[in-house]
Amino acid sequence: MAYGRISRLRALAARVLGLLGPRKSDNDFDEELQTHLQLLVDRFVAQGMSREDAAAAARRQFGNTTLLQEDRRELRTLVSVEDLGRDLRYTLRSLGRSRAFVAVAIATLGLGIGASTAIFSVIDNVLLEPFPYKDPGRMVFLRIHDAARGEEGERQGYTSNEFLEFAGQNHVFDGVIAASDDLVLYKHGEGVELLYGADVTPGTFEFFGMPALYGRVMRPADYQPGAPPVFVMRHKTWMERFNGDPGVLNKTFVLNGTARTLIGIMPPRFGWYEADVLIPEMPVPGVSTGFAGLPARWFLLGRLKRGVSKAQAAADATVIANHLAKINPQDYPAHFQVFVKMLGDTVIGRFESTLYTILAAVGMLLLIGCGNVANLMLARATSREKEFALRAVLGAGRARLVRLLLIESLVLAIGGTALGVLIAWGGLKLIVAAMPQNFIPAESVIELNAPAMAFTLVVAVLTAVIFGLAPALQIARRDLNDPLRDSGKGVVGGFRSGRMRDTVVVMEVAVSLTLLIGAGLLMRSFVALREVHLGLQADHVFQTQLRLPEDRYKTAAQVRGFFQPLLARVKALPGVVDATESGALPPYGGMDTKIEISGKSHESEWHALLQQVSEGYFRVLRIPFTGGRAFSESEINDARKVAVVNETFVSTYLRGENPIGRRVQLAGLENLADPVREPWFEIVGVAADVTNQGLEAPIEPEAWVPYTVTGSGAQVLMVRSQQTPMALMNDVRQAVWATDSGVALAFPSALEDRISQRLYASPRFAFLLMTILGCLGLILVTVGVYSVLAYATTRKTQEIGIRLALGAERGDVLRWVIRAGLRLVTAGAAIGLLVSLLLGRAIEAELWRGVKPYDPATLAGTTLLLVATGALACWIPARRAARVDPMTALRYE
Amino acid sequence: MTDAKKSEVLQGTLDLMILKTLHALGPQHGFGIARRIEQVSRDVLQLNEGTVYTSLLRLLQQKWIAAEWGTSDNNRKAKYYSITARGEKQLAVETENWERISGVVGRVLQLEEEK
């Protein structure tokens, strides 16, 4: 009977269902056959046979039941288990005979799969699922942009009044909480330690929906005035400072002079505000002071109601902000916008695009790897044409041959996956070590996880199908009798299927060059970033932030009473060149303030950064003066209202005028806990520009004033030394504690290291990983080019032998092979260059300003590197071809 | 035995014969189908009765026949097969095909003899 195409589809569907269906029908079938046999026996017995004869006759008439069962299984399922086992055994045996092939294939796949799993793990943990909280996707914060000032004129800290307004008047949030910085001095037997704390508002723990690991979280009663003081600790802090000792729970600690009971330790992944300790605080209407006597600023976090979009939330928040701007016009720019940002935006920012760039690079590496394996498989399949043809002639169906190849691919893919998981595991450890701090959410834990594993499996199976199918399809398409007639090693042999291999090599070279150019651009960008002129000399400077106990250091006189003797002590230390107090750490300026300049009127608001310093500041950082002079020691000691401004200040507000002697009002000083009345200062000097907004943002106008004018503000000690700055660490600490044993040193480090950690870490990470990936890609491509050429020359040994016998020079053969190889490499390089130029926009965001995606030096350098490596890969098989003995080659015929 | 005289069943024709049997006799179990073919072919065909079941499975997969457990005349549990509407259609098509082809083959064979 004729079974058409539809019938075959129907049968296939039945087989697929048969795979899923219950196995019970096998027994049914058996029973059916036994019944039939029994009926036959009964019939023969009725005809007068003996039982034994009847049974034998019945079996004869019925046929072989075992064969029948097998037929049936073949009909019911896609692959019979016996066949699969046979194919698998055969595959393992044949792979065992070509160990080099297996090693290269598995190593190539392992690298690709391992690298992509590692990066995917990072991306999943950092970008996709960083927060362990309830509905993190609806957690947003508010940012107010000054429409006139663009990026830098933004604010995300709010006063207590503003927090209460946003929390109480909105229609778009389920809940609003806030946190505020609080450096916590923690006193214990041996001295003082510093913890990074956060004051948190009522409802914070309910908002995140996370219970404590030990003890309890805060209850509404804990926020009430007069409630017993309590606090909650982060898991990391508990482990690092207290070795995970459960005995600290319910103990009392003196934090910033208040005895507080530790009521709970949070689970490891709780990382809100990255705070070591969380302290309950109920914001109350009116002006409140926060850390270091500066006005309290709350960072707001709201949970969007279900179905509310970011745009709706922004519109609602704008209404509230407009109302607040009417009450407190000094806190709001004339024109502003309210932006609603996701919780993840707080930390990840630009790092997100870095990670995706690396993921793309890893994808390219995987592509090269697959290309290599496909080529190896193709070459292998071509040299096995005769074997396959023989199998076909002996009755193996094409489906069966294709299945054999797919099994081979799968075996390699499984080997590659196993190796890949190992590589991913090790690579992840390296990545975590190289990962820049402060660029990923504190909550994210980077590990190989289930989604990453699933991703690996998908990649492995896809890889197997992609590279297994290419040769399999080629076999299936061909007339299987051809190879039997063709000796397979003749003059023409190997050219027919050569085009596919050539295409794969050209693709590999193109992808590899794209990868190398990306790595090269990031490297150049990194070098350019390192060369950015800070405007100051950060080498040989030791810095530490100092946390003065608030109860004893409120006024300017009290602060001066600490710093004057401290600076004298430090300057007297051996090896110290100079020392200074400062309100901020380069490359950042101090607080933002509105300013007025005598005799100047203006419509828009004028702003400047403001830093309090002592007289040694400009000497310690070696900042030159372009006009006027630095502060004198007596000006500092007498808290004279004098100021030094930077060049940008002059060129922005006093262009073409003599700034010396002009008077400037620094309004921000009025709002401090220790306010400066009538904050008009006389400009005495103009300092050269120093980066004060990080490396990438333009320099802002800045003013420096004596630190002695107010007792508020952050305090930093910077010391210029003759030797390695960190060698001063102990001496400086002794000097600090000799002055006041209640003062803590926070984050002491060499200024240079701090700058490089903060600013270079992310680009360094990107360029490091890209370089590693680029090199791996280059190695894989070299192997790819080599294997294709080596294979082709082996196939053409006879042709070469004939040419040599007919008088060709060995040099001709060498040139002939190298030219054939280089043609592929240059074709790939040309495509790669083109693709890189087209992709330039994608990587441009990753590049430091000044480095263009079509940077000629990088393009030329990487292309040259690739072509040179490609030439090397051609040279080895070419030399082998040139050494062919014509007699040996011809004798094979 | 006298197997030498018997002809092998042509591949594919068994499916057609089973369809026709089910069409003519209504629901049957495998043993009944084998008996019917044996009876009709009058011992001309050599049939491994087991192959009937392979054929039945093929037909089931095409949904040309349906199967159902029932009890046989002598109270044995047996699977009864019946032809479906789709099977009837297929039978009509295949019968016509068969007649046309066997007609052509017959005519060709006659030509051979006249030569």
Interface residues (C-beta under 8 A of the other chain):
Chain A: M1 A2 Y3 S7 R10 A11 A14 R15 D28 F29 E31 E32 L33 T35 H36 Q38 L39 L40 Q61 F62 G63 N64 T65 L67 L68 D71 R72 L75 R76
Chain B: G12 T13 D15 L16 H29 G30 F31 A34 N48 E49 G50 T51 Y53 T54 L57 R58 L60 Q61 Q62 K63 R76 K77 A78 K79 E94 N97
